[in-house]
Amino acid sequence: MEKRQHRRPPPPPPPLPFEIHTLDLEPDPPEHTQHMYKKGKKDMVFDSIPSFFNNIKSSNSDPYSEEYGNAVIVRAYPLVMARANSNFNVEVGRESGVEPHKGLEFDSADDAREFYNVYATRVGFRTRTGQLYRSRSDGSVSSRRFVCSKEGFQLSSRTGCPAFIRVQRRDSGKWVIDQMHKDHNHELGDVEESHPLVLQQKAPMGRKSSVEVSSRKKLKLLAEVDDGQPCSSGSISVKRVRTGADGQPLAEPYAGLVFTSADEAYNFYVRYADEAGFKTRIGQLFRSKNDGSITSRRFVCSKEGFQHPSRVGCGAFMRIKRQESGTWMVDRLQKGHNHDLEPHTGTHKKSSTASKKFIDEVNGGLDSLDLLEINNGVHFNSSQGNNIGSEWYRLLLDYFQSRQAEDTGFFYSVEVDNGVCMSMFWADGRSRFACSQFGDVIVVDTSYRKTNYLVPFATFVGVNHHKQPVLLGCALIANESKESFIWLFRTWLRAMSGCRPKSIIADQDMAIQQAIAHVFPGTRHRFSMWQIREKERENLRSMSTEFNYEYEKCIYESQTNAEFNTMWNALVNKYGLKENAWLKEMYEKRESWVPLYLRGTFFAGIPMNESMESFFGTFLNAETPLGDFIARYEQALEQRREEERKEDFNSSNLQAYLQTKEPIEEQCRRLYTLRVFQIFQKELLQCYNYLGIKSYEEGTISRYSVRRCGNEIEKHTVTFSASNFDVSCSCQMFEFEGVLCRHVLRVFIMLDIREIPSCYLLHRWTRNAEHGIVCDVDSGVSFQELKALMVWSLRETACKYIESGTTSLEKYRLACDIMREGAKKICRHR
């Protein structure tokens, strides 16, 4: 019988050489930075992972030393294997020169962006993250565009370059290039290798990043390496354990701990969180119902709530309450967390690198370069608190990018403080055009401060030619400091091409007053009525009904300065209110809220004794949840604009009945909108109840005393110049509202003036207020303002023209023919 031979198992293959990539990190590197590679450094090659550590030992190098930075990311790949997924690898693409083409697949949108960055660096241009599209069914991102940095025209450096790639998510979860354009309309050149290829990469939902895994299993992995065993994960994280600056833990918070200010309390909690191993956010605040001042604040763990996937509903927080002495005391505290802590996170240490990483995290992949461009490269150093939750930035920046793709006139800006997003402002093209028409009077509505708001949403509102509120911009205000409001007003002014308002209605807080005086010198500031009413209820609630009657009469019926002062002094003396601090302050600031002192300034007729209604009404308020904000915002905006369209239609197709035979009534019916004509018609009818008597005449100037029949008290003085038809009335209705009063109309009828001079027919109240605005501007308008008016007038006209021309193929052809003829006419006038 033949003897069977035993076969020996084949020898194991020799170990494959490994490539080791190292990366120096800032303290407390955020998640997923292991995907970033240090440029310009030759990677070291070793036979195996253990040989890497043997090399360190033989070279007397310490992996924990400063030579390797605060952390070393070791990524091991066999050189004979493609270090990538089954579709495409960026590192391979970097060396092989792969170009984008339709059908190219990626594991994620971030991989596609990194690939396009690598390709752009090789070809000679820079990239930006363009618009994204969301699924209508679940709101998830379905496709993304990555564009040349010179795409669009929002900045002078951009040339409208059409180069881009678009990746679309498939049902398999892969991202595929389905649209692209490779050609550029500008010269290409060398791009510095320091340009970041990957700003921040997000880990797939439901999986932990390799950094997180390696940090938790650090000792086990190191033990395996020392034993010469291969690392199954292919990624090792070596992280140095750090201690406090003085080697001792900071004091822990406890109920009853007292601070001199809220800022001191916040800084204390940040230091405590840094040592304990978590990050913080500023939570909600509470205000006094009496004066609106802040009475308590909450500082919470950054993982509080569930608005973002990274949040786990952590209940840790510290609440401080203001004491009568002015100090702040910890009155509520919760130390326990429902997640793992990472000691010494270093959250209070700021650096430019960490700041950029934070911007990337907040913006969900928005290029940090865009933020610097938006803010003209300026970093603000207000170092104030922030009342805006970080989840709002992600939501709104995505919305802004999608709106910019649809509306070339859409404008937005983000305030940046040491790399941290703060206040936000935005306005669409329609709002910016409306400002060129109706930006002479603006209302800054910050009535969110009435309640314990969740989001500080503010609006800029004007009054259109139908006496309707019109949106001129929106904002989220990070805090109520002077610096925040200065940034906000400057940004609004920049968005509106430098068109300064004649008057502004805003709250009377000192920060707002100082900001308005700084940004809008010469603009008249009128205090918001809602705030005055709240202060009156707080300070005068115990006064009698008789006092309230005399107080209202003094404020709203005084006709001269002397009359107001006499009535005011009599009031405070009679009721013993000389030492009332609030009344003293309001008397000193009487020119900003008493009607007598404001009548000579144009306020578009916004009533003195009542607040202007909120533009968004019940659709939006300070407690609107994050998920409903965009939908409610667009719904309310569309409803307001639909109301404006209806009034435009009515004014163009309907006529009011004439009530007199006066030619001036027919003249105004022809020019004014229906709503404004009703105001004029009321004044015209009322003028018949007044009697005019000439009381003075010298040359061409005459003065008339106009009083109500049967009422000797109600009388006004009208001065008229026959040489230039200049007229004025002591009631100052025209100066305040822009429509002639009954007293002037009485004099016109007496003098048989059959047509109102054009200077007393404001273009902003006419039916065609949206057209021809440049022809009616004052001669004092600067060239920059005049050019801005022309741009917005032509742009809005073109937008409406495009809407009409794209409703059918026939209208499109007709529109093209008309534009060609128009272009020929313009060329002839060169």
Secondary structure, DSSP 8 states (H G I E B T S, - for coil): -----------------EEEE-----SS--TTGGG---TT---EEESSHHHHHHHHHHTT--TTSGGG-SEEEEEEEETTS--S-SS--HHHHHHHT----TT-EESSHHHHHHHHHHHHHHHT--EEEEEEEE-TTT--EEEEEEEETT-SSSSTT------EEEEEE-TTS-EEEEEEE---SS------TTS-S-S-----TT---HHHHHHHTHHHHHHHHHTT---TTSEEEEE-----TTSS------TT-EESSHHHHHHHHHHHHHHHT--EEEEEEEE-TTT--EEEEEEEETT-SSSSTT------EEEEEE-TTS-EEEEEEE---SS---S---TT---HHHHHHHHHHHHTS--HHHHHHHTTT--B-------S-HHHHHHHHHHHHHHHHH-TT-EEEEEEETTEEEEEEEE-HHHHHHHHHHTTEEEEE-GGGGS--SS-EEEEEEE-TTS-EEEEEEEE-S--SHHHHHHHHHHHHHHTTT---SEEEE---HHHHHHHHHHSTT-EEEE-HHHHHHHHHHHHTTS-HHHHHHHHHHHHH--SHHHHHHHHHHHHHHTT-TT-HHHHHHHHTGGGT-HHHHTTS--TT--SSS----TTTTT--TT--HHHHHHHHHHHHHHHHHHHHHHHHHHHH------S--HHHHHHHHHB-HHHHHHHHHHHHHGGGEEEEEEEEETTEEEEEEEETT-SS-EEEEEEETTTTEEEETT-HHHHHSS--HHHHHHHHHTT--S--GGGS-GGGBTTTTS-GGGGS-TT--HHHHHHHHHHHHHHHHHHHHHHHTSSHHHHHHHHHHHHHHHHHHHHT-
